[in-house]
Amino acid sequence: MDRAHDLVVYGATGYVGELTAAYLAEHAPSGVRIGLAGRSRAKLEAVRGRLPAAARDWPLLVADSSDAEALAALVGSTRVLVTTVGPYARYGLPVVEACARAGTHYADLTGEVLFHRDAIDAVDKVARDTGAKIVHSCGYDSIPSDLGVFVLHERAAADGAGGLVDVDLVASAKGGFSGGTIDSLRAQVEAVAADPSRRLVVGDLHSLSPERAAEPVPRQPSDAPLPGRRGERGTWTAPFVMASYNTRVVRRSNALLDFAYGRSLRYGESMGLGTGPAGAVAAAAVTAGLAGLLAGFSTAPTRAVLDRVLPKPGEGPSEQARAAGWFRMDIEATTESGRRYRAKVAGTGDPGYAATAVMLGESGLCLALDDLPDRAGSLTPAAAMGSALVERLVTAGHTYTVTDLR
């Protein structure tokens, strides 16, 4: 594609958008043509002024997602658009549609099942026709899950161990929920309240499948398991807030890759909270807290109270707090042959902010610069970028390792 820019960050004036732009300013190869986009030129100029020196000459592009003409001009000017403008259910669909029509590769940070499903239905065929790679969930939701299972599959396949059967991820992290993630959760609860039929999409374990009828029907783990103990160390676990989304992304990857992971794949996620009595108490508290949060968003009075105390979109922790964060995913798998593997996916930096900026920035560079599988349409990180993105993230300091447990 002969475009004026290689990569544009849309939503650069937002909290994570600016973090992503700063990461690119420090880590993008020399000569990559990067632009900053948003609704306000004044705010874009202020952001550019705070970025490292490498970004001081980056062009500024002004476009509102509700302005079809300006949006078409924006996406038509770049080979890749990465967007942090959410909640995506409210603002994202026009951006995805414009990229698909223009043949512009796209990456976002959505963790919204309903938006993801709507985007698949709206643009998959168009994007396949134009050659656009539309890649959702290129941050902590859902790259560690998606690529973690991908590297497990690659190792098992290389060993001739057969497809994956039982795969269990335990997530642990230090960091807070982002205001954008909370706003996305709020928007999805509101969408279901407005149209109860959408609850079927949220509840369907294969709701992101490219062809629902082709899905195998093995018993799947619950997205909200009761507190329990897992693994050799007896780690106490509780429901993982993003499991209901991440698991569907992983299952979509399997289907997009012609069920390369295995047609009997059973995949679940939970949150690890330590061992012993303290772990048990924490697991019970997290389970109750998540249930209370979802219940609170379901009624207007309690939602108003939560809105006053929870982080708002565009807000985030200090630089020191971001640097102190970390994430880790321990993923254990059993294959069709009975062989067992454990993958470790880990990184430093608050997962919802610092680590996500790394993942989104490297996804944008991967789409712009790397030799990728000849696959277009509505994709996942594993299906669109696979090994190329794993290599980039490892170079950026993240961990992706697989151990053979025999």
Summary of the structure (lengths in Angstrom):
residues: 406
radius of gyration: 20.3
end to end distance: 46.6
largest distance: 60.2
contacts: 1487
relative contact order: 0.16
helix: 47%
strand: 20%
